[in-house]
Amino acid sequence: MERTSVAELANLLRSALGRYSLGEKLPSSRSLVQRYQVSPVTVSRAIAALAAEGLVVARPGAGVFRADPARSAPAAADTSWQEVALSAEAGVPPSRAADASGVLDALTLAPPEVVDLNSGYLHPSLQPERALAAALARAGRRPGAWSRPPVDGLPELRAWFARDIADSLTAAEVLIAAGGQSALTTALRSLAPPGAPVLVESPTYPGLLAVARAAGLRPVPVPVDQDGVRPELLADAFAASGARLLVLQPLFQNPTGAVLAGSRRAAVLAVARAAGAFVVEDDFARRLVHADAAAVPPPLIADDTDGVVVHVRSLTKATSPNLRVAALAARGPALARLRAVQTVDSFFVPRPLQETALELVAAPAWGRHLRMLAGALRDRRSALAGAVAARLGPHWLPEQLPYGGYQLWLRVPQGRTPEALAAAALRTGVAVTPGSPYFTAESPAGHLRLSYAYAESVEQLVEGAARLGRALG
């Protein structure tokens, strides 16, 4: 049984390099497999790690040789000129510098010893890995799988997304995009010019704020409560800002978990239509409904006949961060604008990825995966909420627990700073997210966001809450 990890084998090989002179050939991979009782894959990855450090050189067909450090040392570069070049537009609005800090925080992988309550992706144990592998294998055997796809996406995949989103949609009203973030980027760049205001929920997903600012837009906050965005404040925001674009998540909003109340749905569309504005509906959590949830409302685009709503639906959150396949649905001239911007930015989504998505959603394993995921998310939410109530107190929890999505939005008591709490939590071995990056300006209250998607197990979630409790003192 293999007991040596890639890192351990790399350390062993690194220590043994002193036995070889510069340029001397190292033992073959077969010899290393036998000597250290590891797999060929482990040997290959360990050698790759040493090669990346410049310690060895791999020559296909010849072997691996000890590198000459003096020969591989790069000359020092002077990049100080870039400071002037990159700041040449400083002070000239709108600034399109991308602030990726909130996004990078969400994408940073915690070390193995840290309980990860930060990531918004599923733990590998919750991903349909076998179904994805089978779908990828079948997709690779499809005739023409490696030929260039249509710019708008494969007709079959567009038709599937149209049926999945709303009965009133047709395949001709759907574009295939490279994941939800890419779709949001296309939507914002297509529907608002640089310098324009864009209304966003407050709080909202930091990736949206980053996209808006990188496009030169000015995010304008509209407060959210447990029933979603507030129509009366939305009308005020449209009137005050002159915005012609609103981005919202009506279902299990990130980070609050709010669902737009039925009594507000028509009002939100009416306010947007009266303002002559588009509504970008980010439906990221449609496939993250918990097993104990009541029936969820249909997307806003199902109630829209006038082309107000531009809908974004992705497969990524419910499957794997690597299955970056999404749909952009729109009606009227806006669709042509979306198509043009997306084509300029990325040409098209790789066909093998689209074929894999088609194979996955058409397989019986897709339904089984969604049922498993619904139960697992329910159990994880309940376990983490119970552990938070026991360790921190029930007053930390929101008034209403979410019945979809993957996060809890905790209320930090007055006198405590979310950033300081997050830093203290990391020192005790648990990664959590302070709430400040979710607001366009100063947050009105302190919050922490805890994700229950990426922890290894329910037991690890409970342990994470215990560590957070210890961090609070």
C-alpha positions, 0 to 999 in steps of 0.5 A: 500500500502506498504511504508516501505522498508527493511532497514526502517523495520530493523531499526524499529526492531533494535530499538525495540530489547531493549524491549526483554530480551536476548533469548526472542522470538520476535513477529511472522512474521504474527504479524510484517506484520500486525503491520507495514503493510508490505509484508512477504518478507520485514519482512523476509529480515529485519529479515535476516539483523538483523540475519546477524548482530548477533542481532537475531537468527532464529530457524526454526519452533520455531521463532526468538529470541533476540541473546546474543551478548557475545555468538556470538562475534568471537575470534580475529584471527591472519592472519599475517602469510598469508603475508609471504605465499602469497608473497613467489613467489614475484620477481619470474616471472611470477607473477600470483597475480590477480589485480581485481581493475579495475573489482571491480570498474566496478562491484561496485553498486552506491548508490541510490542517485548517477547516475550510468554512470559506470556499463556495465550491463543493468538497470533492466528496460531494462532486459527481466525480464518477459521473463527470469522468464517464461523461468526459469519456463519452464526450471525447468519443462523440463524432466531431468532439474536437471540431470547432463549436458554433459561437453561440454554443451547441444547439442541443445544450442551448435547448437543454438550458432553455427547457431547464430555465423556463418553458417560454424560452427557446434555444435561440434565446440562449448563449453558452458561456464559460461559467457564471462569472464569465456570463456576468462579465459579459452581461455587465459589459454589454448592458452598461457603458463605462462610468454608468451606475449599476444597482446591486444588492447590499450585501452581495457577492464580491465577484460581482462588485469586482466585475462591475468595477473592472468594467468601469461601472459604479455599484450602487447598493440597494438593501436586502432583508430576509425577503430579498431586495426591497422594491421601495428602496429599489425605486428610490435607487433607480430615481436617484442614480439614473441606473439602467441596470440591476443585478440580483440573486432572487434565489438563496442570495449570496451571502444572506440566503434570502429568497425574493418573496412572491409579493415582491417579484412583480414589483421588482420587475415593474420598477425596473420596467418603469426605469427602462432598466435591465435586470440581470438575474444570477440564478447560481443556486437553483441546483443547491436546494436543500432536501427539506425546502418547500417548492422554490419559485421559478426564475424571474425570466419566466414572468418576463415577456418584455425582455427586461430580464437577462438570466444567468444559469451555471452548472459549476456550483452543483458539479465541479469548479472545473465544469465552467459551463453556463447559459445567458438567456435574453430576448430582443436586441440585448441578445445580439449585444451579449453575443457580440461581446462574448464572441470578442472576449472568448470566441466560444466555449471549448466543445469538449466541455460542452459535450461533457455537460450534455452527457452529464445532464442527460445521464441517470446519474445527474438526477441521483447526484442532485438528490444526494446533494440536496440531502447532504447540504441539508445535513451540513446546514443543520449541523453547522447551525446547531454547532454555531448556536451551541458554541457561539450562541443562537443570537449569532444566527440569522432569523431564518436559516437558508433552505438552499445555497451553501452559506450561513450569514452570521451577525457579529455582536457589537464590539467585535470586528469581523476582520479580527475575528477571521484572523483569530479564527485562522490562528485556531485552525478554521477559515471563515470570511469577514462580511466587509467585502460583500458591501459596496462601502462601509457595512452597516453591521458586522458579519461573518460568512460560513460556508458548509460546502467545502468541509470534508464532513459534517464532523469537520463542520462541527469541529470548525464551529468549535475552533471558531468558538475558541477564537472568540475567547 
